[in-house]
Amino acid sequence: MTISQTFDFDTIIDRRDSASEKWDKYAGRDILPLWVADMDFPSPPEVIEALRERVDHRIFGYTHAPHELVSAVLDRLHQEYGWQVDPSWLVWLPGLVCGLNVACRAVGAQNDEVITFTPIYPPFMSAPALSGRTPVKVPLQLREGRWELDLAGLERAITPRTWLLLLCSPHNPVGRVWSREELEGLAELVERHDLIVCSDEIHAGLVLDSDKRHLPFASLRPEIARRTITLNAPSKTYNIPGLGCSFAVISDPELRRAFKRAMAGIVPHVNLLGYTAALAAYRHGEPWRQALIESLRGNRELVQDAVAKMAGLSMAPVEATYLAWIDARQSGIAEPGRFFEEAGVGLSDGADFGLPGFVRLNFGCPRELLAEALRRMQIAWTSR
């Protein structure tokens, strides 16, 4: 496959009338949607070309993960993180949220506790209850402008009925890349309390700070791997979430069997175009990913500068993801999500993540669109 290495992150593609969840939320209204976590960039050219070639085959029957895709995933995990994964550890899923719910059903029993750090991506809070488990929330700590794990708070919240910890790494929405020291501290606690960890690492390919590196929780050491379900996907990194291809990495045979039993008869197979796109992304998408990260770094700076000019707003540095977590608690505005929506910018309200007074802004879009959204926000802010 030969593709030109010129990538376009500037052209605004009209996504209206394309059944876009992101854009249809505000259909008929002049509101720029910077909420749900998909990007307004075209996917890598190699992915688009691979999908065209697969469609040209003209037959869309039942399928399985291609051997080439398994190899590509294992190669990526080893090259990026030095993590040696056996093919038998992979369990393919049609979505990462599905994986969270399966993990909650696979570990513990009815009314047992599932614990997580907040603020957090909403399915972390809904999956336990949907699975007949009790959610327990431990707030992250904001110390000197940086979000940190509260391990002491986590330990206080653990009870004899706590079996599962849902971890988000890198963290959505605060944008942290957890350090080795932080993860080792968490691992020590997890081992001491005999917890299973389900680690959502879907944003691992979107580390923006050049001096930081994602470290898979399961890669710390084999003893930790045996109690970890790692969830990952190419969907966020390569902007293909609508194609539904994710995977779990589970090294422990008993835990893997429990996970598969919880899936049985309920979770559908990955569709063949999802597999096709994933293979092309992992095989050929690295130059595009590097160009994307450079574009996102520029967008991050634009957001940081704009927020700094709006008195009463602040944000911690975004180390990874394309999501800015903006603190409006000092502004006097009770519902900042509604305030900015009325100004023509659709953001995610912090209350949905378990922390009112914040908004989440998705800066994964062409800079012209982002600049216009920030301009609207600043005008409304200074006029309030």
Stockholm file with secondary structure:
# STOCKHOLM 1.0

chainA/1-384         MTISQTFDFDTIIDRRDSASEKWDKYAGRDILPLWVADMDFPSPPEVIEALRERVDHRIFGYTHAPHELVSAVLDRLHQEYGWQVDPSWLVWLPGLVCGLNVACRAVGAQNDEVITFTPIYPPFMSAPALSGRTPVKVPLQLREGRWELDLAGLERAITPRTWLLLLCSPHNPVGRVWSREELEGLAELVERHDLIVCSDEIHAGLVLDSDKRHLPFASLRPEIARRTITLNAPSKTYNIPGLGCSFAVISDPELRRAFKRAMAGIVPHVNLLGYTAALAAYRHGEPWRQALIESLRGNRELVQDAVAKMAGLSMAPVEATYLAWIDARQSGIAEPGRFFEEAGVGLSDGADFGLPGFVRLNFGCPRELLAEALRRMQIAWTSR
#=GR chainA/1-384 SS CCCCCCCCSSCCCCCTTTTCHHHHTTTTSCCEECCSSCCSSCCCHHHHHHHHHHHHHCCCCCCCCCHHHHHHHHHHHHHHHCCCCCGGGEEEESCHHHHHHHHHHHSSCTTCEEEEEESCCTHHHHHHHHTTCEEEEEECEEETTEEECCHHHHHHHCCTTEEEEEEESSCTTTCCCCCHHHHHHHHHHHHHTTCEEEEECTTTTCBCCTTCCCCCGGGSCHHHHTTEEEEECSTTTTTCGGGCCEEEECCCHHHHHHHHHHHTTTSCCCCHHHHHHHHHHHHHCHHHHHHHHHHHHHHHHHHHHHHHTSTTCEECCCCBSSEEEEECTTTTCSCHHHHHHHTTEECEEGGGGTCTTEEEEECCSCHHHHHHHHHHHHHHHHHC
#=GC SS_cons         CCCCCCCCSSCCCCCTTTTCHHHHTTTTSCCEECCSSCCSSCCCHHHHHHHHHHHHHCCCCCCCCCHHHHHHHHHHHHHHHCCCCCGGGEEEESCHHHHHHHHHHHSSCTTCEEEEEESCCTHHHHHHHHTTCEEEEEECEEETTEEECCHHHHHHHCCTTEEEEEEESSCTTTCCCCCHHHHHHHHHHHHHTTCEEEEECTTTTCBCCTTCCCCCGGGSCHHHHTTEEEEECSTTTTTCGGGCCEEEECCCHHHHHHHHHHHTTTSCCCCHHHHHHHHHHHHHCHHHHHHHHHHHHHHHHHHHHHHHTSTTCEECCCCBSSEEEEECTTTTCSCHHHHHHHTTEECEEGGGGTCTTEEEEECCSCHHHHHHHHHHHHHHHHHC
//
